[in-house]
Amino acid sequence: MARRPTVKDIVRQAGVSESAVSFALNNRPGVSQDTRARVRRVAEELGWQPNSAARALSGEHSGAVGLVLARPAHTLGVESFFLQLVSGIQEVLAAGRIALLFQVVEDLDAECAVYRRWWAERRVDGVVVVDPRTDDPRPALLEQLALPAVTVGETGPASAAPGAADLDSAPDSAAAAPVALSAVRADDAGAMAQVLDHLYGLGHRRIAHVAGLPGLARTERRIVSLRAEARRLGLGPGQVRSVTTDYSDAEGAEATRRILAEPEPPTAIVYDNDVMAVAGVAVASELGIPVPGGPSVVAWDDSALCRVTRPRLTALVRDTAGFGRLAAEELLALLAGGPPRSRESELPRLEPRESTAPPPAAY
């Protein structure tokens, strides 16, 4: 195994003292410009990199940001949204030579415990927070930790953070640090308006919404938006409804099976992700119900699955990787000393395909 180059290797090859190398690499006064340039050139030739742990202990940046997912593990491998989001985040971080520390945990308490551990160990300089809750403890905790963060999506009012008593031992410098929480948001209301306008224009008056996890801010926001858009179009409470799931294909399929077994099933179904939409089409096929000859189907997030499924699925097309890039850019801006702020991603556009059509008279 190749040995990592050390400061002593730079000292020998550059022909200067260890203190001169330290001054040059840490951009401190005490060496000439020629010496500084020679030391840095040698360090680059040797492939030397600073020890991130040592830098963290000395109070410098760790050179890493964190991302924790508190989601059922079985839902992550099939959902394209997070893969695209992380790819966008990583694209920005890689350009700045910043590492992404990624962890999957079982629940919100475990996620908060990870933040406290990362803060105590100085493992990350900031975090990207996903899946905002309607009653979310994380903003309050991150404020207490003075850990810069960007939330991806809206957040509800923060409650007391779990484990706040653990902060009694926080260093004075951390406790006095300014709060730095930014947000990047998606216009779910505008997206839902596009979906409802499309279905209503085709003649649909009974619409079901197979939503995601209850308690997530975006789930609640989409449910509320569905009701608001239905009222705008003159549809009553009995004509539109939402059912929550865990985003998995299994629960999406089961919800579809129940919906289609109703005495008067909906003529259109909107699914909160591509995986559930594909599972819904498969269930309809098993039951001998054609799509869109029976219900029309809309997927909230477009993906390759939507485009290769037959019929091809009408879907909301969005730049999810761009959403991730925006989140990473906002976090880096915070770490550079910029003010906290809120940004909104581009409004997705509905792409009509073969899975939506006017409802058949007999259905």
C-alpha positions in Angstrom: 0.0 0.0 0.0 1.4 3.4 -1.0 2.4 5.6 2.0 0.7 9.0 2.3 3.1 11.9 1.9 3.8 13.9 5.1 5.0 17.3 6.0 8.5 15.8 6.6 8.5 14.6 3.0 7.8 18.2 1.9 10.6 19.5 4.2 13.1 17.1 2.6 12.2 17.8 -1.0 11.8 21.5 -0.7 15.0 21.9 1.4 13.4 24.2 4.0 12.5 24.0 7.7 9.4 22.4 9.1 8.2 25.7 10.4 8.6 27.3 6.9 6.5 24.5 5.4 3.8 25.1 8.1 3.8 28.8 7.4 3.6 28.3 3.7 0.8 25.6 3.7 -1.3 27.6 6.2 -0.8 30.9 4.4 0.8 32.5 7.4 3.5 35.3 7.3 7.1 34.4 8.0 8.3 33.0 4.6 9.1 34.7 1.3 6.9 34.4 -1.7 9.5 32.2 -3.4 9.6 29.8 -0.5 5.8 29.7 -0.2 5.5 28.9 -3.9 8.2 26.2 -3.8 6.6 24.5 -0.8 3.2 24.5 -2.4 4.6 23.2 -5.7 6.3 20.3 -3.9 3.2 19.6 -1.9 1.2 19.3 -5.1 3.8 17.1 -6.8 3.8 14.8 -3.8 0.0 14.7 -3.7 0.0 15.9 -0.1 -3.4 16.8 1.5 -4.1 18.3 4.9 -5.3 16.0 7.6 -9.0 16.9 8.0 -9.3 15.6 11.6 -6.2 17.6 12.7 -7.6 20.7 11.0 -11.0 20.2 12.8 -9.3 19.9 16.2 -7.4 23.1 15.5 -10.7 24.9 14.9 -10.4 25.0 11.1 -13.0 23.8 8.6 -13.4 20.0 8.3 -13.8 20.2 4.5 -17.0 18.1 4.6 -20.8 18.7 4.8 -23.4 16.2 5.9 -26.6 14.7 4.6 -28.8 12.3 6.8 -31.8 10.5 5.5 -34.3 9.3 8.1 -36.4 7.1 5.8 -37.3 3.5 5.5 -34.3 1.9 3.9 -36.4 -0.2 1.5 -37.8 2.9 -0.1 -34.5 4.5 -1.1 -33.2 2.0 -3.6 -36.1 2.4 -6.0 -36.9 6.1 -5.7 -35.0 8.2 -8.3 -35.6 11.6 -6.6 -32.9 11.2 -4.0 -30.4 9.8 -6.4 -30.8 12.8 -8.6 -30.8 15.2 -5.6 -27.6 13.8 -4.2 -25.9 13.8 -7.7 -26.7 17.6 -7.9 -25.3 18.2 -4.4 -22.2 16.2 -5.1 -21.6 18.0 -8.4 -21.2 21.4 -6.6 -19.3 20.0 -3.6 -16.8 18.1 -5.8 -16.0 21.3 -7.7 -15.1 22.9 -4.4 -13.2 19.7 -3.2 -15.6 19.3 -0.3 -16.6 15.9 0.8 -20.2 14.7 1.4 -20.7 12.7 4.5 -23.9 10.6 4.0 -25.8 8.5 6.5 -29.2 6.7 6.5 -31.0 6.3 9.8 -34.2 4.8 11.0 -36.0 7.8 12.4 -35.9 11.5 13.3 -34.5 10.9 16.8 -31.6 9.0 15.2 -31.0 11.8 12.7 -30.8 14.4 15.5 -28.3 12.1 17.4 -26.1 12.1 14.2 -26.1 15.9 14.1 -25.1 16.1 17.8 -22.3 13.6 17.2 -21.1 15.3 14.1 -21.1 18.6 15.9 -19.2 17.2 18.9 -16.6 15.5 16.7 -16.4 18.5 14.3 -17.0 16.1 11.4 -18.9 18.6 9.2 -19.0 22.3 8.5 -22.7 22.3 7.7 -25.6 20.0 6.7 -28.3 19.6 4.0 -31.6 18.8 5.7 -34.2 16.9 3.7 -37.8 15.7 4.3 -38.9 18.7 6.4 -41.7 17.8 8.8 -44.8 19.7 9.7 -43.6 19.8 13.3 -39.9 19.6 12.9 -37.3 19.5 15.8 -34.3 19.8 13.6 -34.1 23.6 12.9 -34.1 24.3 16.7 -31.4 21.7 17.3 -29.2 23.1 14.5 -29.7 26.6 15.8 -28.5 25.5 19.2 -25.6 23.7 17.7 -24.8 26.8 15.5 -24.4 24.3 12.7 -25.1 26.0 9.3 -27.8 24.2 7.3 -30.0 24.3 4.2 -33.4 22.7 4.3 -34.6 21.2 1.0 -38.3 22.0 1.0 -40.5 23.9 3.4 -40.3 23.4 7.2 -43.0 23.8 9.8 -42.5 25.5 13.1 -39.6 24.1 15.1 -40.4 22.5 18.4 -37.9 21.9 21.2 -35.0 19.9 19.9 -34.6 16.4 21.4 -31.5 16.1 23.5 -31.1 19.9 24.0 -29.7 19.2 27.5 -26.7 17.7 25.8 -25.7 21.2 24.7 -24.8 22.3 28.2 -21.2 21.3 27.4 -21.1 23.3 24.2 -18.1 25.5 23.8 -18.8 29.2 24.4 -17.7 30.1 20.9 -20.3 27.6 19.4 -23.1 28.8 21.6 -22.5 32.4 20.6 -22.2 31.7 16.9 -24.9 33.3 14.6 -27.8 31.1 13.5 -27.4 30.2 9.8 -30.4 28.3 8.4 -31.3 28.7 4.7 -34.0 26.9 2.6 -34.6 25.9 -1.0 -38.3 25.4 -1.7 -40.4 23.7 -4.4 -43.7 25.2 -5.5 -45.9 22.2 -4.9 -49.1 24.4 -5.1 -48.2 25.5 -8.6 -47.4 22.0 -9.6 -50.7 20.6 -8.3 -52.5 23.4 -10.1 -51.0 22.1 -13.4 -52.0 18.5 -12.6 -55.6 19.4 -11.7 -56.1 21.7 -14.6 -54.9 19.0 -17.0 -57.2 16.3 -15.5 -60.2 18.6 -15.2 -59.7 19.8 -18.8 -59.9 16.2 -19.9 -63.2 15.8 -18.0 -62.1 14.1 -14.8 -64.3 14.8 -11.8 -63.3 12.0 -9.4 -59.6 12.2 -8.5 -57.6 10.3 -6.0 -54.1 11.3 -4.7 -51.8 8.5 -3.5 -49.5 10.6 -1.3 -46.3 10.0 0.6 -45.4 9.7 4.2 -47.7 11.4 6.7 -46.0 14.1 8.7 -43.7 15.3 5.9 -44.3 18.9 5.1 -44.5 18.3 1.4 -47.1 15.5 1.9 -49.3 17.9 3.9 -48.7 20.7 1.4 -49.7 18.6 -1.6 -52.8 17.4 0.2 -53.8 20.9 1.0 -53.0 22.1 -2.5 -55.2 19.3 -4.0 -58.1 20.4 -1.9 -57.6 24.1 -2.7 -57.3 23.4 -6.5 -60.4 21.2 -6.3 -62.4 24.0 -4.7 -61.1 26.4 -7.3 -62.5 24.1 -10.0 -65.8 23.6 -8.3 -65.1 20.0 -7.1 -66.6 19.0 -3.8 -64.8 17.1 -0.9 -66.3 13.8 -2.0 -64.8 14.1 -5.5 -61.1 14.4 -4.5 -59.2 12.6 -1.7 -55.7 11.6 -0.6 -54.3 8.5 1.0 -50.9 8.4 2.5 -48.2 5.7 2.0 -44.5 5.2 2.7 -43.6 6.0 -1.0 -42.8 2.3 -1.7 -44.1 0.3 -4.7 -45.7 -2.2 -2.3 -47.8 0.5 -0.5 -48.5 2.3 -3.8 -49.8 -1.0 -5.2 -52.0 -1.7 -2.2 -53.5 1.8 -2.2 -54.3 1.4 -5.8 -56.0 -2.0 -5.3 -58.2 -0.5 -2.6 -59.1 2.5 -4.7 -60.0 0.5 -7.8 -62.2 -1.9 -5.7 -64.5 1.0 -4.6 -68.1 1.0 -5.9 -67.4 4.3 -7.7 -63.6 4.4 -8.3 -61.8 7.6 -9.3 -61.4 8.3 -13.0 -57.8 9.7 -12.3 -55.1 8.9 -9.8 -52.1 11.2 -9.0 -49.1 9.4 -7.4 -46.5 11.2 -5.3 -43.6 9.5 -7.1 -42.8 7.5 -10.2 -42.4 4.1 -8.4 -45.9 4.1 -7.0 -47.3 5.3 -10.3 -45.7 2.3 -12.1 -46.9 0.0 -9.4 -50.4 1.4 -9.8 -50.4 0.8 -13.5 -49.3 -2.8 -12.9 -52.1 -3.4 -10.4 -54.7 -2.0 -12.9 -53.3 -4.4 -15.5 -53.6 -7.4 -13.2 -57.2 -6.5 -12.5 -57.9 -6.2 -16.3 -58.5 -2.4 -16.0 -56.7 -0.5 -18.8 -54.9 2.8 -18.3 -56.1 5.2 -19.4 -59.2 3.3 -20.6 -60.1 3.0 -16.9 -58.3 5.5 -14.7 -55.9 8.1 -16.0 -52.5 8.1 -14.1 -50.1 11.0 -13.3 -46.7 10.7 -11.6 -45.5 13.6 -9.5 -41.8 13.0 -10.5 -40.7 12.1 -14.0 -38.0 9.5 -14.5 -36.9 6.8 -17.0 -39.5 4.5 -15.4 -42.3 6.9 -16.5 -40.9 7.0 -20.1 -40.4 3.2 -20.6 -43.6 2.0 -18.9 -46.5 1.3 -21.3 -48.5 3.4 -21.5 -45.9 6.1 -21.0 -46.8 8.1 -17.9 -47.9 11.7 -17.8 -45.5 13.3 -15.2 -44.2 16.5 -13.7 -40.8 17.1 -15.2 -38.4 18.9 -12.9 -34.6 19.5 -12.7 -34.1 17.5 -9.5 -30.3 17.5 -9.9 -30.6 21.3 -10.2 -32.6 21.4 -7.0 -29.6 19.6 -5.3 -27.1 22.0 -6.9 -29.1 24.9 -5.6 -29.1 23.5 -2.1 -25.3 22.9 -2.1 -24.7 26.4 -3.5 -26.7 27.9 -0.7 -24.9 25.9 1.9 -21.5 26.9 0.5 -22.7 30.5 0.5 -23.5 30.2 4.2 -20.2 28.7 5.0 -18.5 31.6 3.2 -20.2 34.0 5.5 -23.3 34.9 3.5 -26.7 35.6 5.1 -29.4 32.9 5.5 -32.0 33.2 2.8 -34.8 31.3 1.1 -34.6 30.3 -2.6 -37.3 28.7 -4.8 -36.5 26.1 -7.5 -38.0 26.2 -11.0 -41.6 25.3 -11.3 -41.9 21.8 -12.8 -43.9 21.5 -16.0 -46.5 18.8 -16.7 -45.6 16.5 -19.6 -48.8 14.9 -20.9 -48.3 11.3 -22.2 -50.4 8.3 -23.0 -51.5 7.6 -19.4 -54.0 10.4 -19.3 -57.1 10.8 -21.5 -60.8 11.7 -21.1 -62.6 9.3 -18.8 -64.7 6.6 -20.5 -68.4 7.1 -20.1 -68.9 3.7 -18.6 -66.1 4.0 -16.0 
